[in-house]
């Protein structure tokens, strides 16, 4: 089994952060079986994050000037420098660059932007952003909705966010252990169904954010359906202004 460099790096980063779901863990195991360097990179990144976590700064952070050769050093570290690289060397480095770039990003955030982590991360913002409120259909406002489920073991909480480009559905679900897949569908005023996305069941809480190309004021219902088309949960929406 093979994957794109971006997907490979995404799975490695999730493994380092212990943020893999069951499907991703299975996908990563298959990739690692064909590419043993994946386990090595995960171990290296975990070791690096442990070191950073245990040897944080004890003094106030200062923001250093950006070195003029920073771009070239990054290109060399990630295998993209045109200098002193044969074709085989570039290939070998690029296979590791996606995962090691994540480590570089961690170091860059901790060292290069330490002023943010060292001070601002522990300081309340002087002027925190005001939450957007308003009636259904207000752009950017979170609208809580109530779902009715067809299975007593299923608990679903969620809401909608209206955007200029469509409607975002936010879901937090428990009790959906069957793998599915499941489909989220928005129904508009004319009865047309607008697919918003799919997800897999899990024994742990499922959190999803999905999007559909239909304006909030045109949405009347939300349905969550099984792969066989049966309705698992439904919500009727108030009329948006």
C-alpha positions in Angstrom: 0.0 0.0 0.0 1.3 3.5 -0.8 0.1 7.0 0.0 0.9 10.5 -1.2 3.6 12.3 0.8 1.0 14.7 2.3 -1.2 11.9 3.5 1.8 10.0 4.8 3.0 13.1 6.8 -0.6 13.7 8.0 -0.9 10.1 9.4 2.6 10.3 11.0 1.8 13.7 12.7 -1.5 12.3 14.0 0.3 9.2 15.4 2.8 11.4 17.2 0.0 13.4 18.7 -2.0 10.2 19.6 -4.9 11.6 17.5 -5.6 8.6 15.1 -9.0 7.2 14.8 -9.5 3.5 14.1 -9.6 3.9 10.3 -6.5 6.1 10.3 -4.7 3.6 12.6 -5.5 0.8 10.3 -4.3 2.8 7.3 -1.1 3.7 9.0 -0.4 0.1 9.9 -0.7 -0.9 6.3 1.6 1.8 5.2 4.2 0.9 7.9 4.1 -2.7 6.8 5.3 -1.6 3.4 7.6 1.2 4.6 9.5 0.5 7.9 10.8 4.1 7.9 7.4 5.3 9.0 7.8 3.7 12.5 11.3 5.2 12.7 10.1 8.7 11.9 7.3 8.4 14.5 9.8 7.3 17.1 12.1 10.2 16.2 9.3 12.8 16.3 8.0 11.5 19.7 11.5 11.7 21.1 11.9 15.2 19.9 8.5 16.4 21.3 9.4 14.7 24.6 12.7 16.6 24.7 11.0 19.9 23.9 8.4 19.3 26.5 10.9 18.6 29.3 13.4 21.2 28.4 11.2 24.3 27.9 12.6 27.8 28.5 12.9 29.1 32.1 13.5 32.7 31.0 11.3 35.1 29.0 11.3 34.4 25.3 12.8 36.9 22.9 12.0 37.1 19.2 15.2 36.7 17.3 15.8 38.3 13.9 15.2 35.9 11.0 18.6 34.6 9.6 19.0 35.7 5.9 19.8 32.1 4.9 16.8 30.6 6.7 15.0 29.7 3.4 18.1 27.9 2.0 18.6 25.9 5.2 15.0 24.8 5.2 15.2 23.7 1.6 18.4 21.7 2.4 16.8 20.1 5.4 13.7 19.0 3.5 15.6 17.8 0.4 14.4 20.5 -2.0 17.8 22.3 -2.4 19.1 22.1 -6.0 22.7 22.1 -4.8 24.7 19.0 -4.1 21.8 16.6 -4.6 21.8 13.7 -6.9 18.5 12.2 -8.1 18.7 9.2 -5.8 19.7 11.4 -2.8 16.7 13.7 -3.4 14.4 10.7 -3.6 15.6 9.3 -0.4 15.4 12.6 1.4 11.9 13.4 0.1 10.6 10.2 1.5 11.6 11.4 4.9 11.1 15.1 4.4 7.3 15.1 4.9 7.6 13.6 8.4 10.8 15.4 9.4 9.2 18.7 8.2 6.7 18.2 11.0 9.6 18.1 13.5 11.1 21.2 11.8 7.7 22.9 12.3 7.6 22.0 16.0 11.2 23.4 16.5 10.4 26.5 14.5 7.3 27.2 16.6 9.1 26.7 19.9 12.4 28.4 18.9 11.6 30.8 16.1 8.3 32.0 17.4 8.9 31.5 21.1 7.5 34.9 21.9 4.1 33.5 21.1 4.4 30.3 23.1 6.5 31.8 25.9 4.2 34.7 26.7 1.1 35.1 24.7 0.0 31.4 25.1 -0.5 32.1 28.8 -1.9 35.6 28.6 -5.6 36.4 28.2 -6.2 38.5 25.0 -6.7 42.2 25.8 -9.7 42.3 23.4 -11.1 38.8 23.0 -13.3 38.4 19.9 -17.0 38.8 20.4 -19.1 35.8 19.6 -21.4 36.3 16.7 -25.0 36.0 17.7 -28.3 36.5 15.9 -31.4 34.7 14.5 -31.0 31.6 12.2 -29.1 32.5 9.1 -26.9 35.1 10.7 -23.5 34.8 9.0 -20.9 33.2 11.3 -23.3 32.6 14.2 -23.5 29.1 15.7 -27.1 27.8 15.7 -27.7 24.9 18.1 -30.2 22.3 16.7 -32.0 19.3 18.3 -31.8 15.9 16.7 -34.3 13.1 17.1 -32.7 9.7 16.8 -34.1 6.3 15.8 -31.8 4.4 18.2 -32.0 5.0 22.0 -28.3 4.4 22.4 -27.4 7.2 20.0 -26.8 10.7 21.3 -26.2 13.6 18.9 -25.6 17.2 19.6 -24.8 19.8 17.0 -25.5 23.0 15.2 -25.2 25.0 12.0 -23.1 27.9 11.0 -24.3 30.1 8.0 -21.7 31.1 5.5 -21.8 33.1 2.2 -20.7 29.9 0.4 -23.1 27.5 2.1 -24.0 25.9 5.4 -21.6 24.2 7.9 -22.9 21.4 10.0 -21.1 20.7 13.4 -21.8 17.4 15.0 -20.7 15.6 18.2 -22.0 12.0 18.4 -21.9 9.1 20.8 -23.3 5.5 20.5 -22.6 5.0 16.8 -20.2 2.0 17.1 -21.2 0.3 13.8 -18.6 1.4 11.2 -21.1 2.6 8.7 -20.4 4.7 6.7 -23.0 7.3 7.4 -24.1 10.3 5.3 -25.2 13.8 6.4 -27.8 15.3 4.1 -29.3 18.8 4.1 -32.8 19.1 2.6 -33.8 22.5 1.1 -37.2 24.1 0.8 -38.0 22.4 -2.5 -37.1 19.0 -1.2 -33.8 18.7 -3.0 -31.2 16.8 -0.9 -27.8 18.4 -0.6 -25.0 16.0 0.5 -22.9 17.5 3.3 -20.4 14.6 3.9 -19.8 11.1 5.3 -18.2 9.7 8.4 -17.5 6.3 10.0 -18.8 5.0 13.2 -16.6 4.7 16.3 -16.7 3.5 19.9 -15.5 6.9 21.0 -17.1 10.3 20.5 -17.3 11.4 16.9 -16.7 15.0 16.1 -17.4 16.3 12.6 -17.6 19.6 10.7 -19.2 19.2 7.3 -20.2 21.6 4.5 -22.9 21.8 1.9 -23.4 24.2 -1.0 -26.8 25.5 0.2 -27.6 28.7 2.0 -28.9 28.4 5.6 -32.1 30.2 4.8 -32.9 27.5 2.3 -32.4 24.5 4.6 -35.4 23.0 6.3 -34.1 19.6 7.5 -31.0 17.6 8.3 -30.8 13.9 8.1 -28.1 11.4 9.1 -28.5 8.2 7.2 -26.9 4.7 7.3 -25.2 3.2 4.2 -28.5 1.5 3.4 -30.4 4.8 3.4 -32.2 4.4 6.7 -32.5 7.6 8.8 -30.5 7.4 12.0 -31.3 10.9 13.1 -33.2 13.9 11.9 -33.6 17.6 12.8 -36.2 20.0 11.6 -34.9 23.6 11.4 -36.6 26.9 12.3 -37.2 29.2 9.4 -34.2 31.5 8.7 -34.8 35.1 8.0 
